[in-house]
Amino acid sequence: MKPVKLGLIGVGTVGASTARVLKNNALEIARRAGREIEIIHASRRDISLGMPEGNDHILLTDNPFEVVDNPDLDVI
């Protein structure tokens, strides 16, 4: 089954922690939900800060509307 593709708007304290929790608990989440969850796009005001460690594969933008308009996302 295809993973649920997720977008995050805001990668400050809460958004970064959300990304970290989803990554650290990916196996348990997939087991309970029946599908993997994959963050593929995120926005933050200062993209020079990047994503939390281990989430470097996520497309990062400073424009939240790019995330909203991404047709590949299932959930924002």
Backbone as a ProteinNet text record, in pm:
[ID]
protein_1_A
[PRIMARY]
MKPVKLGLIGVGTVGASTARVLKNNALEIARRAGREIEIIHASRRDISLGMPEGNDHILLTDNPFEVVDNPDLDVI
[TERTIARY]
84	0	89	45.8	122.6	123.9	235.8	239.8	151.4	107.7	37.4	144.1	131.2	229.9	182.4	268.3	232.9	312.5	248.3	315.3	303.7	407.8	407.7	417.5	336	348.4	396.5	518.6	581.3	669.9	798.5	894	972.8	897.4	958.5	963	934.1	937.7	839.1	714.3	610.9	627.4	646.4	660.3	782.1	894.8	1016.4	996.8	929.8	902	807.1	709.3	617.4	693.5	781.9	862.1	947.8	1006.4	1092.3	1011.6	894.9	809.9	764.1	722.3	678.7	792.7	913	1028.4	1066.6	1074.5	1118.2	1018.2	891.4	787.2	725.7	797.9	744.7	694.5	767.3	726.2	596.3	585.6	464.7	344.6	366.9	258.5	209.7	301.2	264.2	189.2	232.6	166	22.4	3.9	-130	-220.5	-163.7	-244.2	-262	-175	-182.8	-112.7	-55.9	18.9	131.8	240.5	349.6	308.7	369.1	350.1	484.4	484.1	607.7	591.2	674.4	673.5	756.6	695.8	770.5	790.1	714.4	724.6	695.4	772.1	752	788.1	731.4	766.9	809.9	901.6	943.2	993.9	984.4	1024.1	1170.1	1257.6	1401.9	1451.5	1456.7	1494.9	1642.9	1722.2	1863.8	1879.9	1775.5	1779.9	1760.5	1708.5	1691.6	1584.8	1590.8	1497.4	1568.7	1492.6	1555.1	1641.5	1742.4	1835.8	1761.5	1805.7	1745.8	1628.6	1593.8	1482.4	1529.7	1653.5	1712.6	1649.5	1579	1517.5	1390	1340.4	1213.9	1236.3	1152.8	1158	1116.8	1203.1	1180	1164.8	1066.4	1040.2	1007.3	1021	977.9	838.4	774.8	641.4	540.8	457.3	362.6	261.8	236.1	141.1	194.9	327	384.8	347.5	345.2	305.8	157.3	76.3	-68.6	-101.7	-29.8	-57.9	8.7	83.4	153.1	51.7	33	-67.2	-28.2	98.2	143.9	111	64.7	37.2	-103	-113.7	-243.5	-297.7	-207.1	-245.2	-149.8	-204.2	-119.9	-143.3
-117.3	0	124.3	228.3	351.5	425	492.2	570.6	694.3	743.3	870.8	979.3	1066.7	1172.9	1298.3	1349.2	1455.4	1581.5	1696.9	1825.8	1896.3	1968.6	2044.9	2193.4	2272.4	2417.3	2465.5	2511.6	2554.8	2445.9	2473.7	2376.8	2445.3	2508.4	2567.4	2462.1	2500.6	2408.1	2293.4	2324.7	2221.5	2139.6	2206	2134.1	2043.7	2092.3	2010.7	1890.7	1912.1	1800.1	1700.1	1748.6	1659.3	1573.4	1634.9	1560.2	1455.7	1493	1401.4	1283.1	1310.2	1203.7	1109	1163.7	1078.5	990.3	1045.3	967	860.6	898.9	805.8	694.1	717.5	618.9	563.3	573.5	536.3	392.4	299.6	158.9	134.7	191.6	174.1	243.7	361.8	432.9	352.1	299.3	218.5	92.5	32.2	-88.9	-58.5	49.9	84.1	139.9	219.2	284.5	198	101	16.6	75.5	193.6	259.9	340.3	351.9	438.1	583.7	670.8	814.4	873.4	950.9	1007	1158	1235.4	1380.5	1409.2	1476.6	1502.4	1651	1738.7	1882	1959.3	2064.2	2145.1	2289.8	2379.4	2520.9	2574.3	2670	2743.5	2879.4	2977.4	3114	3122.6	3060.6	3068.1	2930.9	2908.1	2775.2	2745.9	2848.7	2823	2738	2732.3	2649	2501.5	2472.7	2334	2259.8	2128	2038.4	1971.8	1915.4	1841	1728	1692	1586.4	1460.9	1405.1	1283.2	1307.3	1433	1467	1551.3	1532	1612	1585.9	1476.7	1440.7	1519.6	1592.9	1665.7	1794.1	1816.6	1938.9	2054.7	2155.8	2266.2	2396.7	2476.8	2604.8	2708.9	2836.8	2943	2994.4	2930.6	2969.7	2859.7	2881.1	2776.9	2740.7	2832.8	2803.4	2698.9	2686.4	2579	2443.1	2433.4	2308.1	2282.7	2385	2371.6	2330.9	2384.9	2359	2233	2160.9	2040.9	1928.5	1887.4	1784.7	1644.4	1625.7	1493.9	1465.2	1565.6	1548.9	1495.2	1407.8	1356.1	1435	1482	1550.6	1666.6	1778.4	1892.9	1921.2
0	0	0	-72.3	-81.7	51.9	83.2	206.3	196.8	311	318.8	309.9	211.2	191.2	261.7	349.6	442.3	414.1	430.6	424	557.7	595.6	720.8	689.1	755	745.1	880.5	882.2	1006.1	1063	1068.1	1122	1233.5	1322.5	1440.8	1550.3	1671	1784	1766.3	1735.8	1724.3	1597	1483.4	1356.8	1353.7	1406.4	1410.7	1502.5	1614.5	1705.3	1641.3	1566.6	1495.3	1395.5	1317.6	1220.2	1290.5	1403.1	1478.8	1533.3	1589.5	1644.4	1533.9	1420.3	1309.1	1259.5	1252.5	1206.8	1309.6	1435.8	1540.4	1566.9	1535.6	1561.8	1434	1323.9	1192.2	1187.4	1244.6	1238.8	1315.4	1432.9	1513.8	1449.3	1394.1	1325.7	1206.9	1127.4	1010.4	1053	1161.6	1209.7	1251	1322.9	1371.5	1262.4	1173.2	1069.5	945.2	929.8	811.2	690.5	706.4	599.4	660.4	586.5	630.4	613.1	692.4	678.5	639.3	532.6	479.2	463	533.2	514.7	390.4	292.5	169.7	140.1	206.2	177.1	305.1	331.1	451.1	422.4	501.6	489.3	625.5	618.5	737.7	693.3	780.2	744.2	703.3	779.3	752.9	709.9	579.3	530.9	553.2	586.7	615.4	741.5	824.9	945.5	913.2	793.9	750.6	829.2	816.3	884.2	1001.2	1095.7	1205.1	1149.7	1224.5	1184	1139.3	1027.4	975.3	882.2	860.4	771.9	653.6	612.6	505.7	369.4	353.5	225.6	196.8	294.8	281	201.6	100.7	22	112	123.4	216	138.7	176.8	112.7	218.6	181.4	272.4	235.5	138	93.6	129.8	230.9	271.4	162.8	70.6	-36.8	-134.1	-143.3	-224.7	-166.5	-35	30.3	5.7	26.5	7.4	-136	-232.2	-373.5	-427.5	-345.5	-391.9	-415.6	-541.1	-571.1	-524.8	-487.3	-443.2	-297.1	-222.9	-80.2	-55.8	43.1	86.6	205.4	292.3	416.2	439.4	488.3	525.2	671.5
[MASK]
++++++++++++++++++++++++++++++++++++++++++++++++++++++++++++++++++++++++++++

